[in-house]
Amino acid sequence: MKLRSVLFKLDFSKTIFGFFFIFILILILIWKIRKRM
């Protein structure tokens, strides 16, 4: 039970990190497109 909660926490933080990474990538793309205009 304890191991399962630890694995769940790791998976949860991984999902948040992945979402944050995608968000930064989108921001960089928008910034590059704006700079070109």
Gaussian input, Z-matrix of N, CA and C with variables (Angstrom, degrees):
# hf/3-21g

backbone

0 1
 N
 C     1     B1
 C     2     B2     1     A1
 N     3     B3     2     A2     1     D1
 C     4     B4     3     A3     2     D2
 C     5     B5     4     A4     3     D3
 N     6     B6     5     A5     4     D4
 C     7     B7     6     A6     5     D5
 C     8     B8     7     A7     6     D6
 N     9     B9     8     A8     7     D7
 C    10    B10     9     A9     8     D8
 C    11    B11    10    A10     9     D9
 N    12    B12    11    A11    10    D10
 C    13    B13    12    A12    11    D11
 C    14    B14    13    A13    12    D12
 N    15    B15    14    A14    13    D13
 C    16    B16    15    A15    14    D14
 C    17    B17    16    A16    15    D15
 N    18    B18    17    A17    16    D16
 C    19    B19    18    A18    17    D17
 C    20    B20    19    A19    18    D18
 N    21    B21    20    A20    19    D19
 C    22    B22    21    A21    20    D20
 C    23    B23    22    A22    21    D21
 N    24    B24    23    A23    22    D22
 C    25    B25    24    A24    23    D23
 C    26    B26    25    A25    24    D24
 N    27    B27    26    A26    25    D25
 C    28    B28    27    A27    26    D26
 C    29    B29    28    A28    27    D27
 N    30    B30    29    A29    28    D28
 C    31    B31    30    A30    29    D29
 C    32    B32    31    A31    30    D30
 N    33    B33    32    A32    31    D31
 C    34    B34    33    A33    32    D32
 C    35    B35    34    A34    33    D33
 N    36    B36    35    A35    34    D34
 C    37    B37    36    A36    35    D35
 C    38    B38    37    A37    36    D36
 N    39    B39    38    A38    37    D37
 C    40    B40    39    A39    38    D38
 C    41    B41    40    A40    39    D39
 N    42    B42    41    A41    40    D40
 C    43    B43    42    A42    41    D41
 C    44    B44    43    A43    42    D42
 N    45    B45    44    A44    43    D43
 C    46    B46    45    A45    44    D44
 C    47    B47    46    A46    45    D45
 N    48    B48    47    A47    46    D46
 C    49    B49    48    A48    47    D47
 C    50    B50    49    A49    48    D48
 N    51    B51    50    A50    49    D49
 C    52    B52    51    A51    50    D50
 C    53    B53    52    A52    51    D51
 N    54    B54    53    A53    52    D52
 C    55    B55    54    A54    53    D53
 C    56    B56    55    A55    54    D54
 N    57    B57    56    A56    55    D55
 C    58    B58    57    A57    56    D56
 C    59    B59    58    A58    57    D57
 N    60    B60    59    A59    58    D58
 C    61    B61    60    A60    59    D59
 C    62    B62    61    A61    60    D60
 N    63    B63    62    A62    61    D61
 C    64    B64    63    A63    62    D62
 C    65    B65    64    A64    63    D63
 N    66    B66    65    A65    64    D64
 C    67    B67    66    A66    65    D65
 C    68    B68    67    A67    66    D66
 N    69    B69    68    A68    67    D67
 C    70    B70    69    A69    68    D68
 C    71    B71    70    A70    69    D69
 N    72    B72    71    A71    70    D70
 C    73    B73    72    A72    71    D71
 C    74    B74    73    A73    72    D72
 N    75    B75    74    A74    73    D73
 C    76    B76    75    A75    74    D74
 C    77    B77    76    A76    75    D75
 N    78    B78    77    A77    76    D76
 C    79    B79    78    A78    77    D77
 C    80    B80    79    A79    78    D78
 N    81    B81    80    A80    79    D79
 C    82    B82    81    A81    80    D80
 C    83    B83    82    A82    81    D81
 N    84    B84    83    A83    82    D82
 C    85    B85    84    A84    83    D83
 C    86    B86    85    A85    84    D84
 N    87    B87    86    A86    85    D85
 C    88    B88    87    A87    86    D86
 C    89    B89    88    A88    87    D87
 N    90    B90    89    A89    88    D88
 C    91    B91    90    A90    89    D89
 C    92    B92    91    A91    90    D90
 N    93    B93    92    A92    91    D91
 C    94    B94    93    A93    92    D92
 C    95    B95    94    A94    93    D93
 N    96    B96    95    A95    94    D94
 C    97    B97    96    A96    95    D95
 C    98    B98    97    A97    96    D96
 N    99    B99    98    A98    97    D97
 C   100   B100    99    A99    98    D98
 C   101   B101   100   A100    99    D99
 N   102   B102   101   A101   100   D100
 C   103   B103   102   A102   101   D101
 C   104   B104   103   A103   102   D102
 N   105   B105   104   A104   103   D103
 C   106   B106   105   A105   104   D104
 C   107   B107   106   A106   105   D105
 N   108   B108   107   A107   106   D106
 C   109   B109   108   A108   107   D107
 C   110   B110   109   A109   108   D108

   B1=1.4631
   B2=1.5500
   B3=1.3356
   B4=1.4630
   B5=1.5310
   B6=1.3283
   B7=1.4603
   B8=1.5272
   B9=1.3195
   B10=1.4665
   B11=1.5246
   B12=1.3288
   B13=1.4766
   B14=1.5286
   B15=1.3433
   B16=1.4608
   B17=1.5302
   B18=1.3306
   B19=1.4686
   B20=1.5200
   B21=1.3263
   B22=1.4601
   B23=1.5265
   B24=1.3435
   B25=1.4640
   B26=1.5264
   B27=1.3348
   B28=1.4704
   B29=1.5240
   B30=1.3298
   B31=1.4662
   B32=1.5253
   B33=1.3339
   B34=1.4627
   B35=1.5240
   B36=1.3285
   B37=1.4728
   B38=1.5267
   B39=1.3473
   B40=1.4664
   B41=1.5271
   B42=1.3303
   B43=1.4711
   B44=1.5232
   B45=1.3264
   B46=1.4728
   B47=1.5227
   B48=1.3561
   B49=1.4611
   B50=1.5270
   B51=1.3392
   B52=1.4669
   B53=1.5253
   B54=1.3329
   B55=1.4648
   B56=1.5303
   B57=1.3487
   B58=1.4653
   B59=1.5277
   B60=1.3412
   B61=1.4615
   B62=1.5327
   B63=1.3411
   B64=1.4738
   B65=1.5318
   B66=1.3360
   B67=1.4597
   B68=1.5288
   B69=1.3448
   B70=1.4790
   B71=1.5245
   B72=1.3347
   B73=1.4680
   B74=1.5285
   B75=1.3364
   B76=1.4717
   B77=1.5321
   B78=1.3367
   B79=1.4662
   B80=1.5275
   B81=1.3315
   B82=1.4738
   B83=1.5344
   B84=1.3256
   B85=1.4725
   B86=1.5269
   B87=1.3329
   B88=1.4732
   B89=1.5304
   B90=1.3579
   B91=1.4633
   B92=1.5254
   B93=1.3351
   B94=1.4721
   B95=1.5283
   B96=1.3335
   B97=1.4696
   B98=1.5361
   B99=1.3219
   B100=1.4706
   B101=1.5243
   B102=1.3251
   B103=1.4627
   B104=1.5267
   B105=1.3284
   B106=1.4614
   B107=1.5303
   B108=1.3244
   B109=1.4655
   B110=1.5230
   A1=109.99
   A2=115.37
   A3=118.91
   A4=110.50
   A5=115.81
   A6=120.64
   A7=110.72
   A8=115.53
   A9=120.16
   A10=111.00
   A11=117.23
   A12=120.07
   A13=110.36
   A14=116.81
   A15=120.19
   A16=109.68
   A17=116.70
   A18=120.55
   A19=110.17
   A20=116.88
   A21=121.11
   A22=110.54
   A23=116.39
   A24=120.24
   A25=110.68
   A26=116.61
   A27=120.74
   A28=110.15
   A29=116.72
   A30=121.15
   A31=110.29
   A32=116.44
   A33=121.25
   A34=110.74
   A35=116.61
   A36=120.17
   A37=109.99
   A38=116.28
   A39=119.94
   A40=110.31
   A41=116.51
   A42=119.83
   A43=110.13
   A44=117.32
   A45=121.04
   A46=109.54
   A47=116.84
   A48=120.75
   A49=110.69
   A50=116.23
   A51=120.52
   A52=111.34
   A53=116.51
   A54=121.04
   A55=110.89
   A56=115.62
   A57=121.32
   A58=110.33
   A59=116.25
   A60=121.41
   A61=110.39
   A62=116.67
   A63=121.20
   A64=109.65
   A65=116.40
   A66=121.15
   A67=110.93
   A68=116.55
   A69=121.15
   A70=110.06
   A71=116.99
   A72=120.44
   A73=110.58
   A74=116.78
   A75=120.88
   A76=109.54
   A77=117.05
   A78=120.67
   A79=110.81
   A80=117.05
   A81=121.15
   A82=109.96
   A83=116.64
   A84=120.31
   A85=110.60
   A86=117.25
   A87=121.43
   A88=109.83
   A89=116.96
   A90=121.26
   A91=110.85
   A92=117.02
   A93=120.69
   A94=110.99
   A95=116.56
   A96=120.58
   A97=109.28
   A98=117.67
   A99=121.42
   A100=110.41
   A101=116.86
   A102=121.09
   A103=110.47
   A104=116.48
   A105=120.70
   A106=111.18
   A107=118.30
   A108=122.19
   A109=113.78
   D1=-43.02
   D2=-178.99
   D3=-66.17
   D4=-43.65
   D5=-179.81
   D6=-61.53
   D7=-39.23
   D8=-178.96
   D9=-63.77
   D10=-40.93
   D11=179.37
   D12=-66.19
   D13=-36.65
   D14=178.69
   D15=-66.26
   D16=-43.09
   D17=178.51
   D18=-62.84
   D19=-39.46
   D20=179.58
   D21=-64.15
   D22=-41.21
   D23=178.61
   D24=-63.79
   D25=-41.72
   D26=178.41
   D27=-61.84
   D28=-45.31
   D29=179.96
   D30=-63.74
   D31=-39.64
   D32=-179.29
   D33=-64.02
   D34=-45.05
   D35=179.90
   D36=-66.58
   D37=-33.80
   D38=178.59
   D39=-64.70
   D40=-40.55
   D41=-179.90
   D42=-66.24
   D43=-41.97
   D44=179.08
   D45=-63.23
   D46=-42.45
   D47=-179.97
   D48=-63.88
   D49=-41.71
   D50=179.04
   D51=-63.32
   D52=-42.63
   D53=178.86
   D54=-63.96
   D55=-41.24
   D56=179.44
   D57=-64.48
   D58=-40.58
   D59=-179.60
   D60=-64.05
   D61=-43.71
   D62=179.04
   D63=-63.90
   D64=-40.24
   D65=-179.78
   D66=-61.30
   D67=-42.50
   D68=178.98
   D69=-65.94
   D70=-40.40
   D71=179.15
   D72=-61.14
   D73=-42.42
   D74=179.71
   D75=-64.70
   D76=-41.56
   D77=179.23
   D78=-61.42
   D79=-42.83
   D80=179.27
   D81=-63.47
   D82=-41.09
   D83=179.54
   D84=-62.93
   D85=-45.34
   D86=179.64
   D87=-62.44
   D88=-41.15
   D89=-179.33
   D90=-64.32
   D91=-41.52
   D92=179.57
   D93=-65.52
   D94=-41.20
   D95=179.97
   D96=-65.76
   D97=-40.01
   D98=-179.96
   D99=-66.65
   D100=-39.79
   D101=-178.92
   D102=-64.79
   D103=-34.31
   D104=-178.48
   D105=-70.70
   D106=-29.39
   D107=-175.83
   D108=-74.03

